[in-house]
Amino acid sequence: MPYLNLEQVAKRFDPLPVALTIADPGQTDLPLIYSNSAFSALTGYAQHEVLNRNCRFLQGDLDNTSARRTVRDALAAAKPAQATFDNLRKDGSSLTTLLYLEPLHDRAGNLVYVVGSQFELHPKVSAAEVDRHSNQFVDGIGDLLALNENLRAVTQRSLARSALATVKLWLET
Ligand SMILES: Cc1cc2nc3c(=O)[nH]c(=O)nc-3n(C[C@H](O)[C@H](O)[C@H](O)COP(=O)(O)O)c2cc1C
């Protein structure tokens, strides 16, 4: 450690059109150590307001029991996850997202980061939008791995399929 130079991360990810966050599993309660401008645009929170906090604060008092369990189980097994969350923006308005999470390991297999991306869901969300976001997330993970050759991820292009299935389920409920 440190595996990632956060200045390099910012240079690469601040201009991205998709929300991106990185949490540190080595610290108590999985705090965010990075968030990009698209995340601020989506949630209304400036970076300094979210760093060092667990991202669950976006849930307020909303019930996300099932999504939280999905995420907790995946993280305990150090596996990727996707789940839909009901969140609140800083101005109090509702924000529903499909959260993508990807654990990053070092060469020895230790979990060293969890990368997240928040995709806003709305009743007219299209398969093409989900596909585009999934691919941008996979590209972002690829860029992170390129910043440090000791990092490993498991996500593949096929994650677009499972993201689409999760969104379809959300649209039906
Ligand atoms: C990188 C990262 C980004 C996250 N982003 C969000 C988010 O945007 N909204 C949200 O409700 N939860 C988010 N989470 C999930 C929560 O931080 C937490 O893991 C989840 O609520 C399950 O744990 P809990 O039951 O202890 O709250 C994120 C987690 C990580 C690791």
The ligand as an SDF file (V2000), in Angstrom:
LIG
                    3D

 31 33  0  0  0  0  0  0  0  0999 V2000
  -17.7390    1.7660   -3.3280 C   0  0  0  0  0  0  0  0  0  0  0  0
  -19.1040    1.6580   -2.7260 C   0  0  0  0  0  0  0  0  0  0  0  0
  -20.1130    2.4970   -3.1670 C   0  0  0  0  0  0  0  0  0  0  0  0
  -21.3850    2.4300   -2.6150 C   0  0  0  0  0  0  0  0  0  0  0  0
  -22.3500    3.2730   -3.0650 N   0  0  0  0  0  0  0  0  0  0  0  0
  -23.5730    3.2410   -2.5040 C   0  0  0  0  0  0  0  0  0  0  0  0
  -24.5800    4.1460   -2.9140 C   0  0  0  0  0  0  0  0  0  0  0  0
  -24.4020    4.9470   -3.8350 O   0  0  0  0  0  0  0  0  0  0  0  0
  -25.7830    4.0850   -2.3020 N   0  0  0  0  0  0  0  0  0  0  0  0
  -26.0550    3.1800   -1.2870 C   0  0  0  0  0  0  0  0  0  0  0  0
  -27.1610    3.1940   -0.7580 O   0  0  0  0  0  0  0  0  0  0  0  0
  -25.1210    2.3100   -0.8770 N   0  0  0  0  0  0  0  0  0  0  0  0
  -23.8990    2.3090   -1.4540 C   0  0  0  0  0  0  0  0  0  0  0  0
  -22.9520    1.4110   -1.0670 N   0  0  0  0  0  0  0  0  0  0  0  0
  -23.3410    0.3120   -0.1500 C   0  0  0  0  0  0  0  0  0  0  0  0
  -23.2180    0.6780    1.3240 C   0  0  0  0  0  0  0  0  0  0  0  0
  -22.0200    1.3650    1.5610 O   0  0  0  0  0  0  0  0  0  0  0  0
  -23.2430   -0.6040    2.2000 C   0  0  0  0  0  0  0  0  0  0  0  0
  -22.2180   -1.4740    1.7620 O   0  0  0  0  0  0  0  0  0  0  0  0
  -24.5860   -1.3200    2.0980 C   0  0  0  0  0  0  0  0  0  0  0  0
  -25.5950   -0.4710    2.6350 O   0  0  0  0  0  0  0  0  0  0  0  0
  -24.6280   -2.6730    2.8760 C   0  0  0  0  0  0  0  0  0  0  0  0
  -24.0810   -2.5610    4.1440 O   0  0  0  0  0  0  0  0  0  0  0  0
  -24.9370   -2.1800    5.4590 P   0  0  0  0  0  0  0  0  0  0  0  0
  -26.0670   -3.1580    5.5790 O   0  0  0  0  0  0  0  0  0  0  0  0
  -23.9170   -2.2860    6.5660 O   0  0  0  0  0  0  0  0  0  0  0  0
  -25.4450   -0.7670    5.2960 O   0  0  0  0  0  0  0  0  0  0  0  0
  -21.6720    1.4750   -1.5930 C   0  0  0  0  0  0  0  0  0  0  0  0
  -20.6430    0.6190   -1.1630 C   0  0  0  0  0  0  0  0  0  0  0  0
  -19.3810    0.7060   -1.7070 C   0  0  0  0  0  0  0  0  0  0  0  0
  -18.3070   -0.2150   -1.2180 C   0  0  0  0  0  0  0  0  0  0  0  0
  1  2  1  0
  2  3  1  0
  2 30  2  0
  3  4  2  0
  4  5  1  0
  4 28  1  0
  5  6  2  0
  6  7  1  0
  6 13  1  0
  7  8  2  0
  7  9  1  0
  9 10  1  0
 10 11  2  0
 10 12  1  0
 12 13  2  0
 13 14  1  0
 14 15  1  0
 14 28  1  0
 15 16  1  0
 16 17  1  0
 16 18  1  0
 18 19  1  0
 18 20  1  0
 20 21  1  0
 20 22  1  0
 22 23  1  0
 23 24  1  0
 24 25  2  0
 24 26  1  0
 24 27  1  0
 28 29  2  0
 29 30  1  0
 30 31  1  0
M  END
$$$$
